[in-house]
């Protein structure tokens, strides 16, 4: 019974691992290296946070197949990337080019970081302020007047 459970658990665990494996044959190792590099650099449009190599989505499978066909037919890396960008836009690239349409992608994180630092500085400044600095001149005069009256 113990052996049955071990074999069953190993079989159950191995199914997801086998789901992503695709057997490809290449003319030489250079083509295979190019294929691996490209599918690691291109983003899955369905998953958005995974590259084509890691994604198991149907579209990612199709794009891996298209990449494979283009490599084996003799297309260059630039031609493959240009094909994918023409068809799916700059979002398919993990490192989109710096141009006006991708400007928010490049500058946005720095703007958000700057706003966060500014907000933190304002909060710290307000906390460190003495109560007297928080009052206007008129309010300070009124408080002094009230304190003098109590004496």
N, C-alpha and C positions, 0 to 999 in steps of 0.2 A: 504494500500500500504506500509506503514511504517513497519508494522509487517511482511509483506511478505519479504521485504529486509533484515530485521534482521534475520529471519528464514533462508533465502537463504544464507546469509553470514556465519551464524553459521554452516550450513550444508557443505558449501564449505570449511571452515577452518577445519572441523573435519575429512575430508577424509585423508589427509596426516598423521594425528595422529593415525588413525586406521590402516594404512597400515603396521606398524611395530609390532602391537600387535599380538602375537601368544599364543594361549591357550595351556598350557601344564599341564598335571596332573602327580603328583608325589606321591610316596608311603608315604612320610613324608616330613616335612619341611627341614630336613637336606639335602635331595636330591635336593630340590628346591634351597637351599642356595648354594650348590656346583655348580649347573647348572649356577646360576647367577654369581658366582665368576669366573667360567671358561670362560663364554662368555664375561665377562668384561676384562679378562686377555689375551684373544687370539685376534690377529689382523686380520682384514678383508684384504685378499690378493688383492682384487679389489680396495678398497678405500684407503688402506695403512695408512690413518691417523685416522681410526676409528676402534673401537673394534667390535667384532661380535654382541654385544648387540645393538649397535647404527646403524649398517649398514643395509641397505635395499637391498643390492646386492643379486643376486640369489645365488652366491657362499656362502655368509654369511648365507643365509637361510639354505642351504644344510649343512653347518658346524654346525649350531645351532641344526639342526635335528640329525646329527651324534652324537653330544655331548649329546643330550637328550637320544638317543637310548643307548649309551654306559653307561650313568649314570643309566638308568632304568634296564640295563642288569647286573649291579653290578660291572662295571669297576671302578678302583680307579682313583683319579685325576691324579696321575703320569702316569697311563696307557693311559689315554685320551690325556694328553699333549705329551707323547712319540709317540702316534699314529699320532697326528697332525704334530709333528716335523719330523717324518719319512716320512710322505707323502708330506709336504709342505716346510720343511726346518726351520731353526731357525728364519726366518723372520716372521713366524706366532706368535712368542712370542713378547710381548711388552718389556720384559726384557730378551734379549738373554743371554745365558751363556757366561762367559769369557773364550774364547779359541782362538786359532790362526786365525780361519776364521772370528771371530767377533771382532778381535782386533781393526780394523779401527773404528768400531762403538763405542767402549769404549774410545779409545785414541784420535780419530779424533777431537772431539770438543775442547779438551784441547790444541791440536796442533794449531788449528785455532785461539783459543783465544790468545795463546802465540804469534803467528805471527801478529795478530792484535795489540797487545800491543807493540810489537817491532816496527811495522810500525808507530804507533802513536808516539812513543818515538823519532824515527828518524825525523819525520816531525816537531815535537816540537823543537828538537835540531837544525834543520836547520833554523827554523824561528828565534830562539833566538841568532843565530850567528851574530857577528858584521861584517860589510863589510870587515874590515881588516883581519879577520880570514879566510874569504872565498878566499883570494888571496894567491897564492904561493909566495915564497921568491923572485923569479925573477919578478913577476908581481908587488909586493910591491916596489921593487927597481925602476922599470920603472915608476910607478906612482909618487914616490918621485922625481925622476929625472925631470919628466914633470912639477910637481908643482914648483920645484926650478927654472926651466927655465922661468916660467911665472912671477916670482917676479922680 
